[in-house]
Amino acid sequence: LEIVPTGIPLARFGGGDGAAFRARHGIAADQPLALFVGRVAHEKNIGFLLDALVDARRHRPDILLLITGEGPAMDALRRHAARLGLADAVRFLGYLDRQRELPDCYAAATLFTFASRTETQGLVLIEALAAGLPVVALSAMGTADILADAPGCIAAPDDPAAFGDIVGRLLADPAACAALALRARSGAERWSDNALAARLADFYRQTVATAPAGTPCAATGHS
């Protein structure tokens, strides 16, 4: 059994215009931005990121968390942000076009945050790395494979205070954040569509080469 993950076109996420995105949304060029991209649903554990933001702001009170996407948890998350006193520190952007707006959003951010415990792969982490963003995320299910050995990633504890402390300290240290960003793109290389298509082709070739004569081919049904 060979598991070949889904690959992504890395170049699509590496050429965004972050300055233009910030200008369109009235965000200062030097304001630290933490970003979440994904369906705004309860299983994405976005409330965890809001709780973590409280602790992150102890290090950088000017952090802005961008939540990109749509979903059924939007109203509950807005109320939760208000209860935490974060109404001005969180911005819900809704759906962004993946061809232009989303790459610009990735380019505008300072780091990527993700707290889902139920991902099968976590493609948005790879998109963020392809955009040159440091990633701070929980290591659970599919995201664990990405976080295990990808430069530019930090696997954070499953605790909002500890998670937020890591995010806040990183954003308060531009040199450390920049060092992670430099390594981020190399962490995405092995998840490219080209690399994984080649891996799939190699698997088929190896399977055909080692199969006993007369064995039906799973792909075609022919021997």
C-alpha positions as a Markdown table, in Angstrom:
| # | Residue | x | y | z |
|---|---|---|---|---|
| 1 | Leu | 0.0 | 0.0 | 0.0 |
| 2 | Glu | 1.4 | 3.4 | -1.0 |
| 3 | Ile | -0.1 | 6.7 | 0.2 |
| 4 | Val | 0.5 | 9.5 | -2.2 |
| 5 | Pro | -0.7 | 12.9 | -0.8 |
| 6 | Thr | -2.4 | 15.6 | -2.9 |
| 7 | Gly | 0.1 | 18.0 | -4.5 |
| 8 | Ile | -0.5 | 21.7 | -5.1 |
| 9 | Pro | 0.8 | 24.1 | -7.8 |
| 10 | Leu | 3.3 | 26.0 | -5.6 |
| 11 | Ala | 3.9 | 28.8 | -8.0 |
| 12 | Arg | 0.2 | 29.9 | -7.7 |
| 13 | Phe | 0.8 | 30.8 | -4.0 |
| 14 | Gly | 4.3 | 32.3 | -4.3 |
| 15 | Gly | 3.5 | 35.4 | -6.3 |
| 16 | Gly | 1.0 | 37.3 | -4.3 |
| 17 | Asp | 1.0 | 41.1 | -3.8 |
| 18 | Gly | 0.9 | 41.6 | -0.1 |
| 19 | Ala | 1.4 | 45.3 | -0.1 |
| 20 | Ala | -1.6 | 45.7 | -2.4 |
| 21 | Phe | -3.7 | 43.5 | -0.2 |
| 22 | Arg | -2.8 | 45.5 | 2.9 |
| 23 | Ala | -3.6 | 48.8 | 1.1 |
| 24 | Arg | -7.0 | 47.4 | -0.1 |
| 25 | His | -8.0 | 46.4 | 3.5 |
| 26 | Gly | -6.5 | 49.4 | 5.3 |
| 27 | Ile | -3.8 | 47.4 | 7.1 |
| 28 | Ala | -0.6 | 49.2 | 8.0 |
| 29 | Ala | 2.5 | 47.9 | 6.2 |
| 30 | Asp | 4.2 | 47.1 | 9.5 |
| 31 | Gln | 1.3 | 45.6 | 11.4 |
| 32 | Pro | 1.9 | 41.9 | 12.3 |
| 33 | Leu | -0.7 | 39.7 | 10.7 |
| 34 | Ala | -1.6 | 36.1 | 11.8 |
| 35 | Leu | -3.6 | 34.3 | 9.2 |
| 36 | Phe | -6.1 | 31.4 | 9.1 |
| 37 | Val | -7.4 | 30.1 | 5.8 |
| 38 | Gly | -10.1 | 27.4 | 5.7 |
| 39 | Arg | -13.8 | 26.7 | 6.1 |
| 40 | Val | -15.2 | 28.6 | 9.1 |
| 41 | Ala | -16.6 | 25.5 | 10.8 |
| 42 | His | -16.6 | 24.3 | 14.3 |
| 43 | Glu | -14.3 | 21.3 | 13.5 |
| 44 | Lys | -11.6 | 23.7 | 12.4 |
| 45 | Asn | -11.1 | 24.7 | 16.0 |
| 46 | Ile | -10.9 | 28.4 | 15.2 |
| 47 | Gly | -12.1 | 29.3 | 18.7 |
| 48 | Phe | -8.8 | 27.9 | 19.9 |
| 49 | Leu | -7.0 | 30.5 | 17.8 |
| 50 | Leu | -9.0 | 33.3 | 19.3 |
| 51 | Asp | -8.2 | 32.1 | 22.8 |
| 52 | Ala | -4.5 | 31.9 | 21.8 |
| 53 | Leu | -4.6 | 35.4 | 20.5 |
| 54 | Val | -5.3 | 36.7 | 24.0 |
| 55 | Asp | -1.8 | 35.4 | 25.1 |
| 56 | Ala | -0.1 | 36.3 | 21.8 |
| 57 | Arg | -1.1 | 40.0 | 22.4 |
| 58 | Arg | 0.8 | 40.1 | 25.6 |
| 59 | His | 4.0 | 40.1 | 23.4 |
| 60 | Arg | 2.6 | 42.1 | 20.5 |
| 61 | Pro | -0.6 | 44.0 | 21.4 |
| 62 | Asp | -1.0 | 45.2 | 17.7 |
| 63 | Ile | -1.4 | 41.6 | 16.3 |
| 64 | Leu | -4.3 | 41.3 | 13.8 |
| 65 | Leu | -5.8 | 37.9 | 13.1 |
| 66 | Leu | -7.2 | 37.4 | 9.7 |
| 67 | Ile | -9.8 | 34.7 | 9.3 |
| 68 | Thr | -10.4 | 33.8 | 5.7 |
| 69 | Gly | -13.3 | 31.6 | 4.6 |
| 70 | Glu | -17.0 | 31.1 | 5.1 |
| 71 | Gly | -19.0 | 28.6 | 7.1 |
| 72 | Pro | -21.6 | 28.0 | 9.8 |
| 73 | Ala | -19.3 | 29.0 | 12.8 |
| 74 | Met | -19.0 | 32.6 | 11.7 |
| 75 | Asp | -21.6 | 34.1 | 14.0 |
| 76 | Ala | -20.4 | 32.1 | 17.1 |
| 77 | Leu | -16.8 | 33.1 | 16.5 |
| 78 | Arg | -17.7 | 36.8 | 16.2 |
| 79 | Arg | -19.5 | 36.6 | 19.5 |
| 80 | His | -16.5 | 34.7 | 21.1 |
| 81 | Ala | -14.1 | 37.3 | 19.8 |
| 82 | Ala | -16.3 | 40.0 | 21.3 |
| 83 | Arg | -16.4 | 38.2 | 24.7 |
| 84 | Leu | -12.6 | 38.0 | 24.7 |
| 85 | Gly | -12.3 | 41.7 | 24.0 |
| 86 | Leu | -10.8 | 41.0 | 20.6 |
| 87 | Ala | -13.4 | 42.6 | 18.3 |
| 88 | Asp | -10.7 | 45.0 | 16.9 |
| 89 | Ala | -8.0 | 42.4 | 16.8 |
| 90 | Val | -9.8 | 39.9 | 14.5 |
| 91 | Arg | -11.0 | 40.5 | 11.0 |
| 92 | Phe | -13.3 | 38.0 | 9.2 |
| 93 | Leu | -12.6 | 38.4 | 5.5 |
| 94 | Gly | -15.1 | 35.8 | 4.1 |
| 95 | Tyr | -14.4 | 34.0 | 0.9 |
| 96 | Leu | -11.4 | 35.1 | -1.2 |
| 97 | Asp | -10.9 | 34.2 | -4.9 |
| 98 | Arg | -8.2 | 31.6 | -5.0 |
| 99 | Gln | -6.6 | 32.9 | -8.3 |
| 100 | Arg | -5.7 | 36.4 | -7.1 |
| 101 | Glu | -7.1 | 37.5 | -3.7 |
| 102 | Leu | -6.0 | 34.5 | -1.7 |
| 103 | Pro | -2.4 | 34.5 | -2.9 |
| 104 | Asp | -2.3 | 38.3 | -2.1 |
| 105 | Cys | -3.6 | 37.5 | 1.4 |
| 106 | Tyr | -1.0 | 34.9 | 2.0 |
| 107 | Ala | 1.7 | 37.4 | 0.8 |
| 108 | Ala | 0.4 | 40.1 | 3.2 |
| 109 | Ala | 0.5 | 37.9 | 6.3 |
| 110 | Thr | 3.4 | 37.6 | 8.7 |
| 111 | Leu | 2.7 | 34.0 | 9.8 |
| 112 | Phe | 0.1 | 31.3 | 9.4 |
| 113 | Thr | -1.8 | 29.7 | 12.3 |
| 114 | Phe | -3.9 | 26.5 | 12.3 |
| 115 | Ala | -5.5 | 24.5 | 15.1 |
| 116 | Ser | -7.7 | 21.9 | 13.4 |
| 117 | Arg | -7.4 | 18.4 | 14.9 |
| 118 | Thr | -9.3 | 16.7 | 12.1 |
| 119 | Glu | -7.4 | 17.3 | 8.8 |
| 120 | Thr | -6.8 | 14.5 | 6.4 |
| 121 | Gln | -3.8 | 16.4 | 5.0 |
| 122 | Gly | -3.9 | 20.2 | 5.7 |
| 123 | Leu | -3.3 | 21.6 | 2.2 |
| 124 | Val | -3.5 | 25.2 | 3.5 |
| 125 | Leu | -0.3 | 24.6 | 5.5 |
| 126 | Ile | 1.5 | 23.8 | 2.2 |
| 127 | Glu | -0.1 | 26.8 | 0.5 |
| 128 | Ala | 1.2 | 29.0 | 3.4 |
| 129 | Leu | 4.7 | 27.5 | 3.1 |
| 130 | Ala | 4.7 | 28.0 | -0.6 |
| 131 | Ala | 3.9 | 31.7 | 0.0 |
| 132 | Gly | 6.9 | 31.9 | 2.3 |
| 133 | Leu | 4.9 | 32.1 | 5.5 |
| 134 | Pro | 6.1 | 30.5 | 8.8 |
| 135 | Val | 3.5 | 28.1 | 10.1 |
| 136 | Val | 2.5 | 27.6 | 13.7 |
| 137 | Ala | 0.0 | 24.7 | 14.0 |
| 138 | Leu | -1.2 | 21.8 | 16.1 |
| 139 | Ser | 0.3 | 18.5 | 15.0 |
| 140 | Ala | -2.7 | 16.2 | 14.6 |
| 141 | Met | -3.8 | 13.7 | 12.0 |
| 142 | Gly | -2.8 | 14.9 | 8.5 |
| 143 | Thr | -1.1 | 18.0 | 9.6 |
| 144 | Ala | 1.4 | 15.9 | 11.6 |
| 145 | Asp | 3.0 | 14.7 | 8.3 |
| 146 | Ile | 3.6 | 18.2 | 7.1 |
| 147 | Leu | 4.9 | 19.5 | 10.5 |
| 148 | Ala | 7.1 | 16.5 | 11.1 |
| 149 | Asp | 10.1 | 17.7 | 9.1 |
| 150 | Ala | 9.2 | 20.8 | 7.1 |
| 151 | Pro | 11.5 | 23.8 | 7.5 |
| 152 | Gly | 9.5 | 26.9 | 8.5 |
| 153 | Cys | 7.0 | 25.0 | 10.7 |
| 154 | Ile | 6.5 | 25.0 | 14.4 |
| 155 | Ala | 4.4 | 22.2 | 16.0 |
| 156 | Ala | 2.8 | 24.0 | 18.9 |
| 157 | Pro | 1.3 | 22.5 | 22.1 |
| 158 | Asp | -2.4 | 21.7 | 22.2 |
| 159 | Asp | -3.0 | 24.5 | 24.7 |
| 160 | Pro | -4.2 | 28.0 | 23.8 |
| 161 | Ala | -1.9 | 29.8 | 26.2 |
| 162 | Ala | 1.2 | 28.0 | 25.1 |
| 163 | Phe | 0.2 | 28.3 | 21.4 |
| 164 | Gly | -0.4 | 32.0 | 21.8 |
| 165 | Asp | 2.9 | 32.5 | 23.6 |
| 166 | Ile | 4.8 | 31.0 | 20.7 |
| 167 | Val | 2.9 | 33.1 | 18.2 |
| 168 | Gly | 3.4 | 36.3 | 20.2 |
| 169 | Arg | 7.1 | 35.7 | 20.8 |
| 170 | Leu | 7.7 | 35.0 | 17.2 |
| 171 | Leu | 5.9 | 38.1 | 16.0 |
| 172 | Ala | 7.8 | 40.1 | 18.6 |
| 173 | Asp | 11.1 | 38.9 | 17.1 |
| 174 | Pro | 11.2 | 39.9 | 13.4 |
| 175 | Ala | 14.6 | 38.3 | 12.9 |
| 176 | Ala | 13.4 | 34.9 | 14.1 |
| 177 | Cys | 10.2 | 35.2 | 12.1 |
| 178 | Ala | 12.2 | 36.2 | 9.0 |
| 179 | Ala | 14.6 | 33.2 | 9.5 |
| 180 | Leu | 11.6 | 30.8 | 9.5 |
| 181 | Ala | 10.1 | 32.5 | 6.5 |
| 182 | Leu | 13.3 | 32.0 | 4.5 |
| 183 | Arg | 13.0 | 28.2 | 5.1 |
| 184 | Ala | 9.3 | 28.0 | 4.5 |
| 185 | Arg | 9.3 | 27.6 | 0.7 |
| 186 | Ser | 11.8 | 24.8 | 0.8 |
| 187 | Gly | 9.4 | 23.0 | 3.2 |
| 188 | Ala | 6.7 | 23.1 | 0.5 |
| 189 | Glu | 8.8 | 21.6 | -2.3 |
| 190 | Arg | 8.1 | 17.9 | -1.6 |
| 191 | Trp | 4.4 | 18.6 | -1.7 |
| 192 | Ser | 4.3 | 20.2 | -5.2 |
| 193 | Asp | 2.0 | 18.7 | -7.8 |
| 194 | Asn | 5.0 | 17.9 | -10.0 |
| 195 | Ala | 6.8 | 16.1 | -7.2 |
| 196 | Leu | 3.8 | 14.0 | -6.2 |
| 197 | Ala | 2.8 | 13.2 | -9.7 |
| 198 | Ala | 6.3 | 11.9 | -10.3 |
| 199 | Arg | 6.0 | 9.8 | -7.1 |
| 200 | Leu | 2.7 | 8.3 | -8.3 |
| 201 | Ala | 4.2 | 7.5 | -11.7 |
| 202 | Asp | 7.2 | 5.8 | -10.0 |
| 203 | Phe | 4.9 | 3.7 | -7.8 |
| 204 | Tyr | 3.0 | 2.5 | -10.9 |
| 205 | Arg | 6.3 | 1.6 | -12.7 |
| 206 | Gln | 7.6 | -0.2 | -9.6 |
| 207 | Thr | 4.3 | -2.1 | -9.2 |
| 208 | Val | 4.3 | -3.2 | -12.9 |
| 209 | Ala | 7.9 | -4.2 | -12.8 |
| 210 | Thr | 7.6 | -6.4 | -9.7 |
| 211 | Ala | 4.2 | -7.9 | -10.4 |
| 212 | Pro | 4.1 | -11.6 | -11.4 |
| 213 | Ala | 3.3 | -12.3 | -15.0 |
| 214 | Gly | -0.5 | -12.4 | -15.6 |
| 215 | Thr | -1.3 | -10.2 | -12.6 |
| 216 | Pro | -4.2 | -7.9 | -13.4 |
| 217 | Cys | -3.3 | -4.2 | -13.4 |
| 218 | Ala | -5.4 | -2.3 | -10.8 |
| 219 | Ala | -5.3 | 0.8 | -13.0 |
| 220 | Thr | -6.6 | -0.8 | -16.2 |
| 221 | Gly | -7.9 | -4.2 | -15.3 |
| 222 | His | -5.6 | -5.8 | -18.0 |
| 223 | Ser | -2.7 | -8.1 | -17.4 |
